[in-house]
Amino acid sequence: MLNQPKILSDRYRILRTIAKKPGRQTLFALDREIREFVIIKVVEFGRGLGWEHFKLFEREAKTLQGLSHPAIPKYLNYFEIGLPSFQGFALVQTYINARSLKNHIEGGRTFTEAEIKQIARQLLEILTYLHDRHPPIIHRDLKPSNILLENRSGHSAGEVYLVDFGSVQNFVSVEDGTFTIVGTYGYMPPEQFIGRAVPTSDLYSLGATLIYLLTGKHPADLPSKDGQIQLNRITNLSSGFSHWLKKMTEPTLEKRFSSAQMALEELKRSPKIQNISTLTSKAPITKYTLIKNYEEIQVLIPGKGFDGCGTIASALFSYFLISLATVAVINWLWIGWVITGFALWFLVELWRAFIFEMFGKTELYINKKEIGSIYKIFGLQFHLPPPSLRNSIFRLERVEPHIKRQPNPEGSGYTHTSIPGSVVICADRNYELKNLTLEEVDWLCMELSDWLALPIQNRKMHVIKVIEE
């Protein structure tokens, strides 16, 4: 191996070794000419490396030299190393100061479905760039350790970079039978095991990588059937994204997406869902209905209907007030007119609320321009309050059903109040879906997070117990 000289090729100051394998090293260095940090990959003659390893190394250098993409390291230099103790070649490329997805997961970071979709979109755009080259360029070793992620903030999962083109293959080589079997077990599609790789082979590897981010487990350790990774055990995964991942990781080439561009378009296109039973295999029992497509998402909330005791109690109280007012008016008591006015107002409000709850509906909607609530009854609809701009949405909050403890107003002990769950969309005003069970909270949060591409934030509360229905 290269016994690190302080200066390599009279230009690069070696600072440390990043990775080391038999016959190969990856070094972190300072380019003294341009005063920037760089990555130097070196390969040594001998050391058990066959000719195919040098062909791959040379191919990586030529590939990087012909690429220009902000999410791919740039080729800087390629030279021969001729030292008494080391004979080989070196490839110099730009240094990206970011951690790999593997490092993020091993460090305890978790990713929401919305964040994983952001990562998938960026990688599909990179793959589209590579596969649209002439001839197409196939990475062949797309996996968590070869994907870097930096600058996570707010609603963004971060910026993605694809590195390590040491296994890259030009698709034209399929015809001359010069394939070397490369890849990583668990992320490598079945066709690569027989020395064949096509552009959609990278899609399988990407799908397996995204499943790793969802589960934190190596794809080979997950249950499979007929070579297909089983996704039905992954909790809190929307049915649309589950179907998309299944198509990405199809063992059979013909059943996979035919291109990265098609996979990207399908990922951006949300299916229209009109019944909650089609959302997941464990659909919640709920009165809510959700409809969504690429342009708009709607949450429909029907009226409460006849609620029994509450309605009867209100009616009896109204009857009592009217009776009292009638007696007072008959006896010419001035207070009777006050009571009568109050009773009539109360009765109008009671019947307005009763009719609306029996026959009215509420719709929370979000489209490309705005978010708002609409009240509908007998073919009429009202915006109350006026809608807000879509780009004012900044947070999605999840509030679990819980029991809240508060000091007793009388100064001794505490009172305990049962608070139902809710989902809050924070914009220039809050839009809240109330009186939810825990299952409804989770279902609505996942669907809204998926559509809005917003992470779910748990509201911090001082509670003594979370209610699990």
MIDOTOR-770857 format. One record per residue: x, y, z of N, C-alpha, C, O in turn; residue in one letter. Coordinates in steps of 0.05 Angstrom, whole numbers, plus 5000, padded with zeros to 4 digits. Each point is the difference from the previous one (the first is absolute). Layout:
XYZXYZXYZXYZA...
This chain:
501749765000498350245000501750255000502449995006M496450234987501450254998500650105028498250065016L504449964991500850125025499950304997501850124988N496149995022499350284993502350195002501050065022Q500050044955501950225001498450265007497650014996P503850185015498650245007498950154975497950125001K503749864977499250134976499949794977501949854997I496050154988499749814978500050164974498550194997L503249734984500150124974500850305002499150164984S502449915037500950275004497750205002500450244996D497249665011497750185000498149955023498850185011R500749574995497949925018501149935028501549805002Y497750355018500949945027497949805012497750065004R503349705002498249795011499550065029501950035016I495649984992499250065027499149755016500749975023L497949854964499249755013498949804980499450064977R500549695033498849784984497049985007499449975024T498950034956497149985004499249705000498449925016I502649934964499349724998502449854989501750114986A498449635021502349844992499049714994498849885017K501950024959499549734993502549894987501750154992K498549585006502449894987500550124972498349974982P503950165014500750124974498750264994500650124980G497749995038498650254995499850175025499849895022R500350374975499750185022498550254991500050074976Q498650065042498750254995501250205020499949965024T501250264966501450195017498650285000498850084980L501550055042499050285003502550184999501949965015F498150234966502450164996499350294995497750074996A504450095005499850294993501550054974502449944998L496250174982501250074975501350285004498750205004D504049804996501450245007499950224978500550235005R498849684971499850204978497350165002500050244997E497949625007497450135000499050065029497950125004I503749785016499450045028497249905008498550145014R500949624976497549875007500449715008502049884991E496250025026500249715007499049834976498250084986F503149695012499349814978500049725010500949945022V497949884962500149725006501849874979499750054976I502149785033501849854981499649705004500449905022I498849974956499849715001502449884985500650084978K500749735035502449884988499749704998498749885017V502450014963500049714996502949914994501450144985V499449645026502849914999500349754982498349825001E503850184983500649764984500549775019501250035021F498049734970500549765017498049995022497750074996G503149845027498349985024497549834994497950045013R502349784968497749824994497850124983498049864995G502450384996497950134983500449904971502250004989L495649924999500149924972499750234981499650235008G500749714966499850204980497350145000499850244993W498149615014497350125000499850235019498450194996E503149805027499950225019501250254989499050225005H503149764979501350244988498250114978499950244996F498649584990498150104980497850165013499250214989K499849695033497950155015501050275010498650204999L503949805010501150255011500450204977499350245004F501749674974500350184977497350094989499750234992E498349595009497450074990498750215018498750194991R501849795036498950205018501250284994498550195000E504149814995501350264994498850124974499450244999A500449604980498950104975497150085003499150204987K499349655029497250075004499750275013498650174991T502949875032499850255014500950244983499050225002L503049734981501150214983497850104981500150234992Q498149605000497950074981497450105013498150064985G501849955041497550075014500250295011502150095008L495650044992499850265013497250035012498150074987S501849865039497550015015500650095028501949905012H496550294999500750105027499849795022501150055022P497649734973499849795021501949774996499749795012A502250244970502049794994502850135004500550224990I501449645023502750115003501350074973499549854980P502050365019501350084975502849884998501549985019K499149934957502749914993501950235001499550214988Y502849755025502150215002502649924987501450164987L499449595017502649924991500249694999498649865015N503350044969500549714999503049974993500950114980Y500649755036502949984995501049735011498849865015F503650084975501449755008501850065025501250215001E498949605017501750025024502349814996499649764997I502850345003502449834997501950055023501950154998G497749715024501750025023501449745005499149794990L503250215023501449745005498349795014500249764994P498050335023498349815015497249984989498449845011S501050314968497250004990499950074971501150204991F497649624993499550054972497049994995498849795006Q500150424983497149994995499050254987501550164989G495949895014498750234988498450155022499249885020F500350374975498450175018497950154985500550114978A497149915034497850164989499350215020499449945023L500650314969499450225018497250124992499450044977V498949995044497350114995499350195023501350015020Q496650154976499250205020499149865026498949784999T501550365022499249905027497350125007499550244997Y498649595012497450085008499849965030500249785010I499450445005499949985029497249925009498450175008N501149584991497349905008500349715009501949864994A496150055022500049735011498349824981498150104988R502549655011498549814984497449935014499750045024S498349864960497549925012500549785020498649985020L503349854975500649785019500950125027499249905021K502650304978500950135024497750135015499949995025N498350134961497650135012498449805015499250045023H500249734965498349805012501549885024498849965021I503749974976501649895022500350195023500449925023E499450344971500150215021497450055014499850165018G498149694974497450025013498050184987497850035011G502850084966498150174986497849834987500549784990R497150325011497749874986499050194979500350255002T498349644978499050164978497049954998499049785001F499550444995497249974995499549924971501950024983T495749905010499449924973500350254981501049974978E498250265032500350244983503050064994500750074978A501049905042502950044996501249804981501650074983E497549685020501049794982499250054971501549954981I496150165015499150074973501750224989500650004976K500250205040501750214991502749894991501050074979Q500149745037502649884992499649844975501850014982I496049845015499649844976499850184975501249934980A497450295022499850184977502750104991500650014976R501150075043502650104992501749784987501450064980Q498549705031501649784989499049924972501649934983L495850085013498849934974500850214979500449944977L499950315032500950214981502949954992500850044977E500949875042502749934994500249764981501550004981I496949795025500049774983498950064972501049894981L497150295017499050084974502250134984500349944976T501350235037502350124987502049794990501050024977Y499649785040501949794992499049824978501449944981L496149985022498849814981499450124973499849864980H500050415019499550144975502550064985499950114978D502449815033502550044985500249814977498549804999R503350254982500349824977502949904999501850164993H498649595014498149805009499150055029501450155014P496449734995499250035028502149915020501549814995P498750345027501949925022498449885022498250125011I502649644997498749855022501950005024502349924997I496750165025501750025024500849735011502349955006H495849874996500349715007500649955030500149775009R500350445006500549965029498850225017501250115018D496349954975498550205015499149885027498549815000L502450315022499449905027500350225020501150214993K498149755032500150225020502750125004500350245005P501849604994502750105005501150174977502050145003S496749844973500950154977498250244994500250134979N498149945040498350234997500550195024499749925023I501050334971500650195021497750195004498550064980L501150045044497850185006501050225018501349955021L498150304972500850235016497850215000498149994984E502350215034498250245001497149935006498250124987N501349705032497249965008499050245015501450105018R496250004975498950235014497050014995499149954978S499450135043497250054997498549784985499949785009G499050304968498449814985501649834981499049824986H503750235012501749874981501549765013501150035022S498949744964501549775009503050054997501649885014A499250304968502850064996500749964970498449924984G504150155009501049974973501449744997501549915017E497949954961501049734995502250004980500050154980V502149685025502249974981500449704995499849845019Y500850084957500649734993503049984994501150144983L500349685032502949974998500849714994498249834997V504450135000501249744995499049884974498249835000D503150254978499449904974501949784992500649964976F500549905044501949794995498849754987501549834989G495950155011498749764987498450094975498549834989S501950415003498450114978500449844974502149894995V495850094989500049854975498650164978497950105004Q503449914973498750114977498349784988501049784995N496550285000498149804990500949874974499249784994F502450364990500949894975501649745003500149844982V501150125042501649775005498449755003501149785001S496250245000498449765002500449824976500049755003V500550374974500249854976502649854997500149794987E502150305026502549864996500749805022502149895001D496050075018500449805021502250055019501149825012G499550444993502350065018499150075028501650115015T495949834993499050065026501649865022500649774998F500050385023501049895025497850015020498650205003T501049585012497850005020500850175023501849935015I496950304988500650185022497350095012497949964988V502250145036497650095014500249915029502049895008G495950165007500049945028497549835006497850074993T502649705020497949825006497850145016500550145019Y497049814973497750135012499050254985497750064999G504250084988499350234984500349944970499350174983Y501749595011500649934972497649844989499249815012M499750284965497749854988500949734989502449954996P495749865001500749734991501749994974501749834998P497750354983501549984975502950055002501649914984E499350245037502850065004501549755010502549994997Q496149825014501349765010501049834976501749835003F497150214974500949854976501650184981500249944976I500850285035501850174985498650194981501250124982G496249925021498550174982499050255016499049975023R501350264966498950245013498950194978501250034979A496550085027498750194982499350255017500249995024V499050234963499450245016498049955022500350125022P497749714974498049965021501149835023498749975021T503749924976501349865023500550205022499949935024S500850324969500450215020497550065015500150085023D497649894964497450065013499549805023499150075021L501649674974499749805021501750085024499149995023Y503450084971501950085022499050245016500250015024S498650184961498950245014497649925017499850095023L498549744967497749915016500849855025498950055021G503149784977501149865023501250195020499849965024A501550254966501250205018497950155015500350065024T497550024963497850145013498749825021499150105021L500749644974498949825019501849985025499049985022I503650044974501950005022499550265017500149985025Y499350244962499550255015497449985016499850115022L498349754967497449965014500249825024498850055021L502849744977500149795020502550015018499949905022T502350214968502549995014501349724998501949955014G497049884969501049734997501149954972498950114981K503149725017501149934974497849854985498749835011H500950234963497949874985500149705001497949864999P504550025002500349715001498949885025499449765001A500350415020498949905026497050025002498849925020D499950194959497150035000498749764987501249884983L496350065025498649774988499650054970499550224991P500749564994499650024971498449764990499949795013S498850244965498449784988500550014970499550204987K501549585002500649984972501950224991499850114978D502149965040502050204994499150295004501550184997G496049865011498850265004500150085029498949855017Q502350374990500050105028497150065008498650144986I500649755037497350045010499850265016501450045020Q496850134971499750265013497650025018499750215014L498649594987497650025016500550015030498250065016N504349894993500650015029501150275007500650055024R499850134957501150265006497650185009498250054984I501850045040497850155011500150294990502150104992T495650045009499850284993501150064972501250214996N498349614985500850044973497550024983498449825000L501250404986497650044984499949794977502149914991S495550025002499749794980501250084973501149834986S498650435007501150094974503049974999501149904980G500350185041502949985001500949715002502049924988F496549925026500649715002499849874972501849844993S496250234992499749894973502350094982501049844985H499850415018502250114984502649855007501549934981W499150035044502449865008500049714991502149894992L495649995008499849724991500749994970501449814992K497750384993500750004971502950064996501249904981K500050265036502950074997501749755005502049964988M497149865031501649775008498949744988500449795012T498250224966499149764987502449844991501750104986E498449645021502249834990500149974970502149974988P495550035000499849974971500350274986498550195006T503449834976500550254986497550124987499650245001L498949594986497750104985497850135018498450164990E501649775036498050115018500950255014498550135013K504149934984501150245013499350254982499249974977R501250275035499750244984502049984976502249905004F497050204973501749974977502250214999501949974984S497950245032502150215001499850155026498050005014S504250144992500050185024498150224997498750095019A500950024956498250214996497149925005498550155012Q500849604980497349905004499649965030497850065011M504149845003499849965029499750275014498550025019A502950184972499850275012497250124995498850115019L500249864957497350114994497949865017498150125009E502149624994498149845016500250085029497950015014E504550054996500350085028498750275005498950045022L501250144959498850265003497050004998498650175010K500449624976497149984996498749855022500449765003R498050385013498649875022497449874990498550134986S500949635022497549874991497650135013500250105023P497549904963497550115012498749795017499549774991K500050295034499049815019497350105010499950235010I498049624988497350095008498949845023497850075010Q503549734999499049845023502349925017502049904990N497850145036502349955017500849715001502349935006I495949894986500749715001502149944979501249785001S499250404980502049944979502750125008502049964985T498250195037502550135007502149815011502350004992L496949835026501849815013498649745005497549994998T504049815008498749745006498650015027498249835005S502550365012498750035026498750285001500950185015K497149864969498650264999498650065026498749825011A501550424999498650075025496950014996499150074978P499549865043497150044999499450305006500550095023I498650054957499850295004497850114982499249884980T499750355028498050144985501250184978498650094983K504149955019501350184981500449864974500449754998Y499550404980500749914973502250174989499850255002T502149634985502250154988500149954970500049774991L500250454994500349984971502550164992500350235009I501449654976502350154991500949924972499649784991K501550414996501449964975502450194999500650125020N500649904957502450174999499450295005501750155009Y495949944983499350285002498950095027500450225009E498249605005498650085025499649765018499849774992E500050305034499349805021497750115015500050245007I498049594999497650095015499549805023500349764997Q499050355026499149845022497150085005499450225008V498849584989497150055003499049925027500549775008L498250405006499149955028496950035000499050224998I499649565005497050014999499050135026501450025020P496050054980498750105024499949785022500349774994G499350325030499949815023497549845000500049785012K497950324976497449855001498850045027500850175016G497149684990498550015025501749885022500649765000F500350415020501749905020498649935026501249995021D496149974978498649895023499750195023498650204998G502749745024499750145025500650304997498550165012C503649914973500750284998497850164987499350225009G499749684969497850144986497550025017498850215001T500449575012497750005018500350205022498150155007I504249865006500550185022499850294991498850175014A502349894962499950284990497150074994499150225006S499349604983497250054994498450055025498350185001A502249665020498550035026500750275013498350145010L504349934988500850265011498750234986499150205012F500849784961498650214984497150015007498950225003S499849555000497150005008499650135027498150145004Y503849815015499850115027500150314998498550145013F503449964971500450294998497550134988499050215010L499949674969497650114987497650005019498450195001I501449595015497849995019500250215021498150135008S504449915002500550205020499450284989498850175014L502149884961499550264988497050054996499150225004A499449574989497150024995498650085026498350184999T502449695023498850065026500650295008498350145010V504249954985500850275007498550214984499250215010A500549744964498650194982497150015008498850225000V499949555006497250005008499550175025497950135002I504049865016499850155025501250294998500350135020N500249954955501050274995502650075016500350225010W501449584992502650055013502050084978500349864980L501250375024501950094979502149804995501149984977W499749865044502149804995499149794980501749874987I495750105010499049804981500950064971500549824985G499650455008500850074973503049944996500849914978W500850125042502949944998500349704997501549914983V497049945033500249704998499049914973501149824988I496850305003498949934974502050044977500449834983T500950415018502150054979502249805001500949904979G500150045045502149815003499249724991501449864986F496150065021499049744993499749974970500749794989A498350424998499749994971502849974986500349854981L501650325029502849984988501149725004501249884982W498550015042501049745007498749794982501349814990F496150225006498549804984500950014971500349794987L500250455002501050024972502749874997500549854982V501350215037502749884999499949705003501549864987E496750055031499749715004499249864975501149804992L496950314995499049874975502050034977500249824983W501250415016502050034979502249795003500749874981R500350105044502049795006498949724995501449834989A496150135019498849734997499749934971500749784991F498350414993499649944971502749964986500349824984I501750355023502649984987501349735008501149864982F498850065043501249755009498649764988501249794996E496250244999498549784989500549974970500449784990M499750454995500049994971502550134988500549964976F501150185039502350144989502549844999500249795014G501850304971502649884998502150215000499650234992K502849695017502350185000502249884982500449755000T500950414984502149914983502550165004500050254997E502249625011502650135001501449934974500249774993L500750434992501249954974502750154998500450215012Y501449674973502650124994500549954971499949784991I500750444994500749964972502750154995501450075019N499349974956502650134994500150295009502250115003K495550025001500050285007499350065029501150195012K497049664999498950085027499249765017499849784990E499750295035498849815019497650145013500250235006I497749624997497650125012498049805009500349764995G497650345020497849835009497550104987499550244998S498849574993497450064988497949865016500249765005I497750395002497649885012497849974979499450194986Y499549585012498049944979497549905013500049845018K497750274972497449915009497850074979499950234991I498549585002497850044980501050134974498650174989F503749745002501150114974501450265003501150104980G498950035043501450255005502749945013500349805014L501650384981502649975013501150275009499550214987Q502049795035501050255012502949965008500749805012F501050404981502750005009500150145027499650245002H501049625019500250125027502449875014499949775007L502250384998500550284991501149994971500149784988P500850455001501150004973502449824998501449965020P499249924957502249814997502750155003500250244998P501949595007502750115002501749904976499249824986S503050315009501849924978501349735007500849955022L499549884957501249745004502950035010500949845018R500650354971502850035008500450115029502250035009N495550035004500350095028500149765019500550035024S499049734966500049755017502949955008501849984982I498849995044502749955008500349775020502349925006F495549965003500349795020497549825000497850094996R502749655010497849805003500349885027502049865005L496050185013500249915027498249765005497749994991E503349825025498549765008499550025030501950035016R495649964992499250025028498649745008497749964990V503449885026498849755008497750055020500150195015E497949634985498150015022501449965027501849835002P497550335017501449995026498350105023497950124995H503049835029498750105024501850225011502349965005I496550284997501550235009499450065029497750005009K504450055006499750075029500450305004502050114991R496150025022500250285006499450065029498449855012Q502950355000499450075028497050075003498850134983P500149795039497250065006499850305006501550115016N496650024971499650295005499650075029500650225009P498449595007499550055028502549995016500050075024E502249854964502650005014500849745012502249985012G496249814987500849745011499749784980497949974988S504249885008499949774982500050084970500750234993G498649584991500150044971497449904987498649825011Y500850294966497849894984501249864976502050094989T496749695002501049854978498050014977497649935004H503350154972498250044977501049824977502350004993T495849854996500649844977499950174974497950124994S504349894992500350174976500249814975501849844999I496350184982500349844976502350094983501150215004P499749624977502250064983499350204978497650064996G504450064992499650194978502450014982502249915007S497450204970502150054980499850304994497950104992V504450045010500050294996501950074977502349935000V496650214980501650114978500550295006498150165000I504449915005500750275008500750174975501949944986C496650275010500650194978499950285012501050035023A497950174963499750265013497749995021499750195016D498849594984498249935021500049705002500849864981R498250035041500049715004497549884989497850105004N502549684981497749844991500249735014501949844997Y496050115020500149775018497749804994497750084997E503149675001498149784998499849885028501949905011L495750125002499749955028498549735005499049874982K501050075044498449775010500749744985498349854991N504350095008501049774986500949785019501050065022L498749694969501349785015502949994992500950134982T500649715033502949974995500549904971501850084987L496549735005500349884974499450204978501450014979E496650165025499350214981502250204998500750104978E500549975045502250205001502349904982501150144984V499749605021502349894985499449994970501750064983D495949855010499249984972500150274986501250024979W497450185033499950264987502850134999500750134980L500949845041502750115000501749894977501350154986C498649585010501549884979499250104972501650064983M495749965013499050084974500750294994500850074978E498950115042500650284997503050054997500950164983L500749695032502950024998501049924973501750124988S497149665002500749904974499450214978501650054983D496050075018499250184979501450275002500850124980W499649985044501250265005503149994999501350214998L499849545004502949975002501050155025502150134999A496449845023500850135025500549785021498449815001L503650225016500449805022497850045021498950225003P500549565011498050015021501350085026502049885008I496950325005501150095026498149935022497650064999Q503449815022498449935023499850255018502150115008N495549974999499850235018500849925028499049795011R502750375001500849945028497850085019499150234999K500249585019497850065018500749895028501549805002M497550335018500349895027497549835007497950115007H502449634989497849825004500849795020502349955005V495649915006500649785018499549734986500949795011I497750214966499549754987499150064971498550184995K502649654987499050014972497949794997500549775007V497250314982497849814997500449844974500350124979I499749625023500249834977497449854996499349825016E499250254963497549864996500549734988498149854995E
